């Protein structure tokens, strides 16, 4: 009979990364894992309660909890002071949950929630592991790394930020369903654009898409994840389109079946978060990446440059983005589609595909 062990995942983000690791732990031959997650109640101040974690993690048999994590913001706003005041409350909530769950190991994916829970675990003498998804190093992970037992990095670029003796390159785990998406040999007729802006959508991408949407729909089919804020406006816009164009435009507040839309897609337009870039490289879809210019240490640009190095991505900076240029770049990628889609898998694609197994081996061998 397998021994029972408890692992607690935590983070203000990174649930898609955790899902891949959880899926692998469920097949462990060594331990019967009881799995929990502590996240942030809101992805950012003033937002709705985070729907992705609370809906999808319990389906994997993962007990879900959330805390008022707060955060130290880079730019002052009306939410800055309330966010800072929530940090002591989040620490107290973390302490109570750690006592309730009694994990054997805490696995942090960053953010203020990850730091607060990890700090409580450290005081309770529970080993803490950190996974850094970005090509640089997040502020919370830099702090957690000082007392973590092991630091697992996705990209070689971030090794320099952490103590060398406990830092290991493992890649960025990809969900099993995404690994099953086949590489395409030819684009569809018409080609399918998949437009993403992260779980909350991207107002910048949405605003530049809207003026050219009808022109784009003449030559492409579009699957568009708008995010909650812009969804009503784009749904209304779809209903106003001529029937021939309406049938070529699918609009979603949030896409649940990412495997299905990746299979359907030919070209992806997206921000350049670490998980998104890993998945784009894994499914080998030609893409246009628009990095968030204010991301910490310019991490999104560095993520995008890695994908561009392997030939699967064209980078479009936000400063140069206009509706006309967006359309121009879409057409440019379509003309280069065969060249971009048939690039050989690079170092990080191979690493990411096997990352969840490597991470699970490291976790289990540490106990």
N, C-alpha and C positions, 0 to 999 in steps of 0.2 A: 504493500500500500504506500502511495506517495505521501510525503510529508506536506502539511499545510503551511504555506507562507503567505504573509500579507505585504502587498506593495501599494504605496500611495503615490499616485501621479498628481502633479500640481503645476499650475501655471496660469497666467492671465491670457495666454494664447497657447498654440501648439497642440490643440486637441487632435488635429489630423495626424500629427506625428505620433501622439500617444496611441491612437487607434491601431496603427501598424504594429507597434510593440505589444499591445494588449492581444491582438490577434495571434501573435506568435507565442506569447506566454500561455495562452489557452491550450496550446498543443504541447506543452512541456511534458517530458517524460520523467522529469526529476521531481517536480513539485506540483502540488495542487494550489494554484494561486487564487487568493481572495484579493480582488482589485478594487481600489477606490480612487476617486478623483476629487480634488478640491480646486475649484476655479474661482474666478472673479464674478460677482453677481452681474456686473455690467462690463462690456468690452471697452467702454470709455464713459467718462462722466456725462450724465444726461441721457445716456442711451437706454434702450429697452433692456430687460434682463436677457442675457445671452442665450439664444434659443438653440444653437448648434450643440453645445456640450450637454445641456439638460435633456435634449430629445434623443441624441444618438448614442451617448456613452452608456446609459442604462440598457440599451438594446444589446450591448456586448457583455452584459452581466457585471457592469462596473457600477459600484455605488457612487452616486453623485452628490456632492456637497458644494456650497459656494460661500464666499466670505465677502465682506466689504473691504476690498484690498486697498482702495485709494491708489494714488501714484504721485510721484513728483514730476510735474509737467515741464516740458522744455520752454513752452510759451505761456505767459500769464493770460488767464481768461477768467470768466465768471465762475468756472468750475475749479480753479486752482486751489483756493483755500478749502472748500469742502472736500476735495480729493486728499489733501494733506491731513486734514482732521480725521479722515477715515482710517489712516494707517494704524494708530493705536487700537482702534476697535477691531481691525482685521487681525492684528497680532493676538488679541485676546480670543477671538473666534477660532483662530488657528490652533491655539493652545488647547482649547476645549475639544476640538475635533481630533487632534493628535492623541489626546488621552482616551477618547472614545474608540478610535480606530485601532490604536496600538500597532502600527505597521512595523515590519521587520526592516523595511527600506523605504526611503522617500526618493522619488525620481522627479526632479524639477525641470520644467521646460521654459522657465524664465518668467519675466514680468513681476509686478509687485506681489501678486498672489504667490508665485513660486518662491520669492525671496522670504516672505513672511512665514510661510509654512515650513520652509527649509530651516529657517532660523530657530523656530520652535522645536523642530526635530533635532537640531544640533544640541540644543540645551537638554533635550530628553535623551541624548546619547544614541540617537538612531542614525545609522549611516545615510548620508545624502549623496546622490548622484545628480549631476547636472548634464543636460544635453543642450548644446549650442547649435541652433539651426542656421544661423546667419554666417556670412563670410567674415564678419568682424567679431564683435562681442557686445552683447547687450549689457546695459548698466546693472540690471538685477543679477545677471549671471556672473558678472565680474565680482560682485560682492559675495554671492553664494559660493563662488569658486574658492574663496579664501579658506572656507572650512569644509568644503565638500570632500568626500573620500575619493571620488573619481570625476573627471570632467571629460565628457565625450563630445568631440567636435565633428561637424559635418564637412568642413572645408579646411584645408591646410593653412589658409590665410589667417585663421583665428588662433592658431597654436601659440603665436607670440604673445597673446594677451594673458595666458594662463601658466601656472607652474608646470614645467616640463615633466616632472617626475610623476604626475598624476593625470596627465592629459593624453587622450587616445583618439586617433582619427577613426571614425566609424561610418561616416556618411549620414545622409538625411533619410530616415525611413519612409518608404512609400507604401500606401495601403495595398493589400493583396489584390483588391479589385482593379486598381489602376495598373498593376503589373500585367494583368491579363489583356489590356487593350492592345490589339495588334497594330503593327506599323503599317501604314498605308503605302501602296505603290502608286496610286493615282488619286487626284482629287475628285470629288463628286461633281455631278452635273445637275444643278448648279453647285459651285463650291460652297461649303458651309463655314461661316464665320462664328466662332464662339467668343463672346465678349464678356469678360469677367473683371471685377474690380475688388476682389476679396469678398469676405462674407457680408460686409456692409455695403458693397458696391462702391463705385467711384464716381463722384459728381463731376470730376474733371473729364473723365472718359465719356460719361453720359452727355455732358453739355456739348462736347465736340462731335459726338455721333449724331445727335438729334438733327442738326441742319442738313446733313447729307444722307440721312437714313433712307429716304425714298430713292435717291440716286444709287445707293449701295444695293438696295433690294432689287434693282433691275438686273443685276448680274450675280448676286449672291443670295443665299439663304442665311438668316441671322438667328442665332440663339443668344439671348441677351439676359444676363443676370444683372438687374439694376440696383439691388439693395432695397431696403425698406423705404427709404426717404423718397426715392424717385419712382418707385414702382407704380403708384396710382397714375402719375402723369404719362408714363410710357404705355401703360395698359390702355388709357384713354386714346393715346396717339395711335396705337394698333387698331383700335376699333374705328378710327377715322380714315384708315388707309383704304385705297381701292382693293377690291376683293383679290385680285391677282397678286398684289403685294402683301396683303394681310396674311395670306396662306404661307408666305415665305418668312414670316417674322414671328418667332416665339419669344415671349417675354416672361421672366420669372423674377420674383422677389429674391428667392434663394433656391439654388439648384441642389436637390438631394441626390440625384443619380448622376454623379460625376463620371462614372464609368461609361454610362450610356452617351453622355454628351461628348466625351472625349472620342468615343468610337465614331460618332457622327461627324465630328469637326474635321476641317481641313486646315484652317488658319485660326490661331488664337490671338486675341488682343487682351492684354492684361497688365496689371501692375506687376512688380517684380519681387514679391515676397518669397522667402526661401523655399517654402513648401510648393508654391505654385511653379517656381522655376525648376525644381526637382521633377515635378510631375510632367511639365512640358518636355524636358529632356528625355524622360523615360518613355513617353508615348510618341516622341519624335514628330511632333506637329510643328510645322513652320509657324513662327509667332512674331508679333510686334509687342515688345515690352516697353512700358512707359513707367520708369522708376519714380517713386515718390521722392521729390528733391530734398525734402526735409527729414528723411529717414536718418536714424542715428548713425553717425559716422559714414553717411552715404551708402549704407549697406545694400539698399535695393539696386543701386547702380552697379555695385560690385557683383551682386548676384546675377544681374542681367549680362554683365561682361563675360562671366563664366559660360553662360548659355551661348552668347555670341561667338565665343572662341571655338565652340564645337559646331558652329555654322547653322544652328537651328533657329536663330533669333536675329531680328533687326531691332536695334534700340532707337526709340523715338523719345527725345527729352521733352519734359513737360513745357519747358520754356519755348520750344519751337513748335509745339502742338497747336494746330488749327484744324477746323473741319476739312478744309481743302487738302491739307498735308496728310491728315489721317487717311482720306480716300486715296491719295497718291501712293502712300506706303502700302495700303492693302493691295492695290493693283501691282505694285512692285514685288511684293512677296508672292503673289499669285504667279507672276511671270518667272520667278526663281523657284517655284514650288518643288519641282523634281530635284533640283540641286540641293535644296535645304532638307527635304524630307528623307533623302537617301544617305545622309552623312552617317558614318560609323559611330557606334556608341563610344563615348570617351570615358576617361578614368572615373569621373564622378557618377556617371550613369550606372556603371557596373557596381560601384561602391554603394550607391543609394538602394539599388535593388536588393542587396544582401544585408543592408544595415540593420533591419529589425532582428535578424537571426544573430548577428554579431553582438548587438546590444544585449539581447536576452542571455547569450552565453556569458558575457561579462557580468551581468547581474547575478546569475545563478552560481557562477564560479567564485563569487565574492562572499557567499554566505557560508 
